[in-house]
Amino acid sequence: MKYYAHTGIREDRSDWQLLTDHLENTAALAAERAAPLGLRAAADMAGLFHDFGKYDPAFDRVLSGEKLRVDHSTAGAALLHARTPAGLRPISEVIGYAILGHHAGLPDRHGADSSMERRLDAFRDPIAPEISAAASPDFGPVARELAELMRPASCGFDLSVAARMVFSCLVDADFRDTESFYAGLNGTRPDRDWPALADLLPEWRDAFDAHMAGFRQNGRINRLRAEILIHVRQAAAMAPGLFTLTVPTGGGKTLASLGFALDHAARYGHRRIIFAIPYTSIIDQTAAIFRGLFGDAVLEHHSAIDDERTDPERKDKLRLAMEDWAAPLVVTTNVQFFESLFAARPSRCRKLHNIAGSVIVLDEAQALPRKLLMPALRMIDTLCAHYGCSVVLCTATQPAFDSRQLKQGGLPLEGRELAPDPVRLAYELRRAGIVQGGEMDDAALIEALRDTPQGMVIVNSRGHALDLFNAAKAEELEGLVHLTTRQYPVHRRAILEEIRARLKSGVPCRLIATSLIEAGVDLSFPKGWRAEAGLDSCVHSPEWVQRILTAGCETGLRPADLVRLHRNQIGKTPQGRRIRIRTNKRKRTATIPIAPAMVALINATPVDRMLILVSDRGRAMTGRHASDRPALLAKQGGADTRSSRV
């Protein structure tokens, strides 16, 4: 009896795909994808057994048109489970997860009826014994591969990532062979061809050099940007792995990180470059910059893509590329990136094997969600340790991810900073003058805008922004612009272009917006007002404000005590480093453990400064000065603006 994997057009079955052909093709494609990951044997085995259940005679009846439900994805996992020696059971489970989930998604280990345990326990083998007997899986090569990818301190997590990589290779190979078979029947050929990054790098690096040479080198800020770029590109020679890039807003960190990625990939042979950005509000401008440099070899993948701007002939190619991220340069969101790493759905995980071997730039790294931080950091570490990735944590406000600060789950970041002297850069790139605005109602804000031809007001809700905009409109203020996430991305892009044109030409431009505008959007107003926001919305405030907020949250001290915090009050105890300070209000000595974020703050304090917290001018503060968080921000350049009241 002949067994088939997929039907054709002809009733005599002469154009149907034989099951053996599909299994062998899928195994070869999966092994090809897994070879750079060190998982060739594992992916090959998964491919050979993924559709083993199609040897069930009932499946042939399904292909003939009968409405039967036949589970064809359990048989292969069950056979491997039964054949695995007792000491190698984790191997069959790694392969089994991929086989069981290649249609429905990765199953849980136990629990629901769809779990691995329940499915294997309930399986009753309908396949002819001689077919099963002819299968002879060799677990030795798979065991050796998996052993190479497990570290003693994290073998469980490492094994789970290896299982996901095998799953990704299998799912992509299965899709591609099935697609190829039906494309052959239909006389079509999907356009999935992308040039290799290695072939593009000489041209791309020349284009990047020409672009950067076009920037003026005069002025203090431009000289700093040039210094940062040179230093970062020189650091591209460092061994692959984890990096930080700590550059304040306005320092050119996006282009500097791109320069690093190009040079690092050229030196160490990375297969692609991936930029992951937390906000869709800025992903457009980043992708536009890259397309301007490198043309159509850039893939933009996020939920707010505007298809209307895409050449109709390229839509299908881009849609296909979003499935597997085969493009040499990918610009995406954190959501897309981390869902590909952790999701169970085949469509999400399909691209995972193409993340391996990449230079990954995580822009605004401090925006990683706290409740997901530990698994995200472990995955980043594993990608670098086992799968040939280099990851750049890129931000103006570097979070405490270093293992010296974050003792449980931190990353080995010591000596991996790409920027030249981040503390000095934070001081030299400080571009905002800050004054206290106090309480301001909408009428006061409108009057302030009336006297400011080019200015912005940032409030905390879309409703408030709309109400304020309508009130200002009723007062007939000229050049009013309203910008929030209520607008569609295509409309926001048009509004941002209008704002840039107004600012450049010097005509009135009075923007009323939400915090959307603070997410790295490239605009520069001479003056702005910012409503009070929570700490998580203040991460881009001037450094001296960030330090006050961090110290207050980490120690629980009042501002009057914080301003007196001195190096001499920090010492070692048998329980670790502690702050010992006599509080003003209760006149008692408080002993406070030093949390990782506070350690980072202390370590970032210049060694010649005894006071931990100082004002924007580097001077001692009063308690009142420290408690009056910024309200009115007079912007001079591109720094983000924040305040505490409006």
Secondary structure, 3 states (H helix, E strand, C coil): CCCEEECCCCCCCCCCEEHHHHHHHHHHHHHHHHHHHCCHHHHHHHHHHCCHHHHCHHHHHHHCCCCCCCCCCCHHHHHHHHHCCHHHHHHHHHHHHHHHHCCCCCCCCCCCCCCHHHHHHHCCCCCCHHHHHHCCCCHHHHHHHHHHCCCHHHHHHHHHHHHHHHHHHHHHHHHHHHHHHHHHHHCCCCCCCCCCHHHHHHHHHHHHHHHHHCCCCCCHHHHHHHHHHHHHHHHHHCCCCEEEEECCCCCCHHHHHHHHHHHHHHHHCCCEEEEEECCHHHHHHHHHHHHHHHHHHEEEECCCCCHHHCCHHHHHHHHHHHHHCCCCEEEEEHHHHHHHHHCCCHHHHCCHHHHCCEEEEEECHHHCCHHHHHHHHHHHHHHHHHCCCEEEEEECCCCCCECCCCCCCCECCCCCECCCCHHHHHHHCCCEEEECCCCCCHHHHHHHHHCCCEEEEECCCHHHHHHHHHHHHHCCCCCEEEECCCCCHHHHHHHHHHHHHHHHHCCCEEEEECHHHHCCCCCCCCCEEECECCHHHCCCCCHHHHHHHHHHHHHCCCHHHHCCCEHHHEEEECCEEEEEEECCCCCCEEEEECCHHHHHHHHCCCCCCCECCCCCCCCCCCHHHHHCCCCEEEECCCCCCCECCC
